Amino acid sequence: MFNPSRDQARQFLIDAWRKRVGKLPATALETLAADIITMHPEYHELLSADDALTREWAPEDGAMNPFLHLSLHLAIEEQLSIDQPPGIRALFESRRSHYGSYHDALHDILECLGETVWRAQRDRAPLDGAAYLECIRRRG
């Protein structure tokens, strides 16, 4: 899935969760997605809802889009696995040590990734890896 549509990305997460709940075989990526979803019980019901593919979350409503949130988690897991941008793994470990929680450390980084993606989209520019890492450092 290099450039999935919104519906394809959502369907992937829905299917990963359906497989976890149904104890069905899953790919490694689906297993990772289901592990992330497990950390978010507030999304479990949504992922089984009939309108999961079509529901909208507007920033002005004050709620984060759960599909965006879970997708950012997946992106961070990939970044950590390959230490890209270089140094993110060490920063993550520092945040994890600070919080004593894997999930809380991920959320710290998620805030910075969300901000970095937003800036890149706003400016129609590539992601700024240095600014992303600096954001994480500032949080620490």
C-alpha positions as CSV (number, residue, x, y, z in Angstrom):
1,M,0.0,0.0,0.0
2,F,2.2,2.8,-1.2
3,N,-0.5,5.3,-2.1
4,P,-3.8,4.0,-0.9
5,S,-7.1,5.9,-1.3
6,R,-8.8,7.1,1.9
7,D,-11.3,4.2,1.6
8,Q,-8.5,1.6,1.0
9,A,-6.6,2.8,4.1
10,R,-9.7,2.7,6.2
11,Q,-10.7,-0.7,4.9
12,F,-7.2,-2.0,5.7
13,L,-7.6,-1.0,9.4
14,I,-11.2,-2.3,9.5
15,D,-10.1,-5.7,8.1
16,A,-7.1,-5.9,10.4
17,W,-9.4,-5.4,13.4
18,R,-12.0,-7.8,12.0
19,K,-9.3,-10.5,11.7
20,R,-8.0,-9.9,15.2
21,V,-11.5,-10.1,16.7
22,G,-12.3,-13.2,14.6
23,K,-9.0,-14.8,15.3
24,L,-8.4,-15.1,11.6
25,P,-5.0,-15.3,9.9
26,A,-3.4,-11.9,9.2
27,T,-0.4,-10.5,7.5
28,A,2.5,-9.0,9.5
29,L,1.2,-5.5,8.7
30,E,-2.3,-6.4,9.7
31,T,-1.1,-7.9,12.9
32,L,0.9,-4.7,13.7
33,A,-2.2,-2.6,12.8
34,A,-4.4,-4.7,15.1
35,D,-1.8,-4.4,17.9
36,I,-2.1,-0.6,17.6
37,I,-5.9,-0.8,17.5
38,T,-5.8,-2.9,20.7
39,M,-4.1,0.1,22.4
40,H,-7.1,2.2,21.5
41,P,-10.3,0.6,22.9
42,E,-12.1,3.9,22.1
43,Y,-11.9,2.9,18.4
44,H,-13.0,-0.7,18.7
45,E,-16.7,-0.1,18.2
46,L,-16.1,2.4,15.4
47,L,-14.1,-0.1,13.4
48,S,-17.1,-2.5,13.4
49,A,-19.7,0.2,12.6
50,D,-21.6,0.1,9.3
51,D,-20.6,3.7,8.5
52,A,-16.9,3.4,9.3
53,L,-15.9,4.0,5.7
54,T,-18.0,7.1,5.3
55,R,-18.0,8.8,8.6
56,E,-16.2,12.2,8.7
57,W,-14.2,13.9,11.5
58,A,-13.7,17.7,11.0
59,P,-10.9,19.4,12.9
60,E,-13.3,22.1,14.0
61,D,-15.3,19.4,15.8
62,G,-12.4,18.9,18.1
63,A,-12.0,15.2,17.6
64,M,-9.1,13.5,15.9
65,N,-9.9,11.3,12.9
66,P,-9.3,7.8,14.4
67,F,-8.2,6.5,11.0
68,L,-5.6,9.3,10.8
69,H,-4.5,8.6,14.3
70,L,-4.0,4.9,13.7
71,S,-2.3,5.5,10.4
72,L,0.2,7.9,12.1
73,H,0.9,5.1,14.6
74,L,1.6,2.7,11.8
75,A,3.9,5.3,10.1
76,I,5.8,5.8,13.4
77,E,6.2,2.0,13.9
78,E,7.8,1.8,10.4
79,Q,10.1,4.8,11.1
80,L,11.2,3.2,14.4
81,S,11.9,-0.2,12.7
82,I,14.3,1.4,10.2
83,D,15.4,4.4,12.3
84,Q,14.3,6.8,9.7
85,P,14.7,9.7,10.0
86,P,18.0,8.8,11.6
87,G,17.9,9.3,15.3
88,I,14.1,8.8,15.8
89,R,14.6,5.5,17.5
90,A,16.9,7.0,20.1
91,L,14.5,9.9,20.6
92,F,11.6,7.4,21.0
93,E,13.6,5.4,23.6
94,S,14.3,8.6,25.5
95,R,10.5,9.5,25.5
96,R,9.7,5.9,26.5
97,S,12.1,6.1,29.4
98,H,10.6,9.5,30.4
99,Y,7.0,8.2,30.4
100,G,7.6,4.6,31.3
101,S,5.1,3.8,28.7
102,Y,5.5,2.7,25.1
103,H,2.1,4.1,24.1
104,D,2.6,7.5,25.7
105,A,6.0,7.8,24.0
106,L,4.3,7.0,20.6
107,H,1.7,9.7,21.2
108,D,4.5,12.2,21.9
109,I,6.0,11.4,18.5
110,L,2.6,11.2,16.9
111,E,1.9,14.9,17.8
112,C,5.1,15.9,16.0
113,L,4.5,13.7,13.0
114,G,1.0,15.2,12.7
115,E,2.4,18.7,12.9
116,T,5.1,17.9,10.3
117,V,2.6,16.4,7.9
118,W,0.3,19.3,8.3
119,R,3.1,21.8,7.6
120,A,4.2,19.9,4.5
121,Q,0.7,19.9,3.1
122,R,0.1,23.5,4.0
123,D,3.4,24.6,2.4
124,R,3.2,22.0,-0.5
125,A,6.6,20.9,0.5
126,P,8.3,17.6,1.3
127,L,8.3,16.5,4.9
128,D,11.0,18.2,6.9
129,G,12.8,15.4,8.8
130,A,15.0,17.8,10.7
131,A,12.0,19.8,12.0
132,Y,10.2,16.6,12.9
133,L,13.1,15.4,15.0
134,E,13.5,18.9,16.6
135,C,9.8,18.9,17.5
136,I,10.4,15.5,19.3
137,R,13.4,16.9,21.1
138,R,11.5,20.0,22.3
139,R,8.8,17.7,23.8
140,G,11.6,16.1,25.9
